[in-house]
């Protein structure tokens, strides 16, 4: 209970009535002026009691600070701009790119015997590098490279764009110089490849007529789509998947790979023995015009 304050008595001398009235008026004017100068006068809010710190000020010395609640993430920077996403960007589709061969790639092809001046039909100017995204056997997007004849490059880009959109899996796709020009090593590694002026000990068609040596043939997923090699009377590179049944990476008659190639005018297994990995534009190899052109 608040205690009342008692003021001491004060003796006031007698004052004439006129003087007393003047003093009263002066006191009223002074009080009115003082009441209008307070910090809460205009807002109607009471001023803090004398000697009391405002509630919005810092805490008293020694008093613990009240912890603030952590800010909720808003997806925006403090300046109002959008916060960059940390999620990796999705590739822009198959994104095929056709270029001429670089000096580095051509030098490697020559050094590995993938091209030989004495018995290979094409020159550097006849070839193109096609880079294109594909789906690998883990369901991930990978970047592949094929070397092909310039006259089939756009057709190849369209075909592999369709295979990407169909999400047909391709284990890997590299030029044969990645295997030092060894065709058998490329096939055994389940590598998809195209141009290859094969070594004399690995050739199965005269170079001048060969679709591979002319850059107009592609072998896809060799392990899943082997061929019957009459030189050994065996399935190569493996007999494991030679049955034409449904399976990851397999090429089937009427399937998406068969459809993509035949729509462009390519031929599947253009040989007298089963060769499930192989598409070409005709034997002997001749200049090509796609049905889609």
C-alpha positions, 0 to 999 in steps of 0.5 A: 500500500502506497504511503501518502506524502504530508506536506508541512504547513506554510504561513501565507501573509495577507495579500490584497485581492487584486494582487491575489487574482493576478497571481492566480492567473499567472499560476494558471498560465504557467501550469498550462504551458508546462503541461503541453511540453511533456513527451507524451502530451501529443500522443496521449501516452503517459510519460515514464515515471521520473528515474525509470528507464524506458521499456525499449532501452537496454537492460539494467546493468547485470540483468540477463538479456532476453534471448531473441527467437531465431529468424525463420528462413524466408528464401530471400536475402536481407536486401529483398533479393532471392537467395540463390538455390543450392540445388544443382541445376538440371541439364538442359536436355540432351544438349547436343553440340557438333564441332570439328576435331580439335588439334589435341584429339586429332593428334591422339587419334593419329598417335593411337593408329585410329587414323592412318594415312596409308589405308583410312578413307577419311581425312580430319576435315571429313569428321565431326565430334558430337557431344551429347548427354545420355542416361547412364546405367545408374540413371544419372546424366552423363556427357558422351562423345562420338566421332562421326562423318560430317554427313551424319553428324546432325542425324546422330545428334537427333537420334541420341537426343531421342534416346536421352528423352526416352531415358534409354541407358548407355553405360559409357560413350567415348571415342576409341582413342580412349582405349588406345585404338583397341576395338576389342578393349572398347567393346569389352568395356561396354563402350558405345563408339562410332568412327574407327578405322580399325587395326589390320588385326581387328578389321572385319571389312575393307577400310574403304568400304567399312561403315566404321572406317567411314564414320557412318556406324555406331556400336551401342552397349556391346555387352548387352548387345553382342555380335557373333564373331565368326573368327572365333565362332563366339559371341563377343564381347560376351554371350551373357546377354545374347538372348533378345529379351527385355533388359537394361540397355538392350536393343530390340526389334521395334524398340526405342533405339531401333525406332530412333535409328530407322526413322533416320534411315539407318540399318540395324545388323547390316551384316550376315551374322547377328550383330545386335550392337550395330547400326550403319547407313549402308554397306558399302558406305556411301554419302548419306542423307537422312530421311529427316533432312 
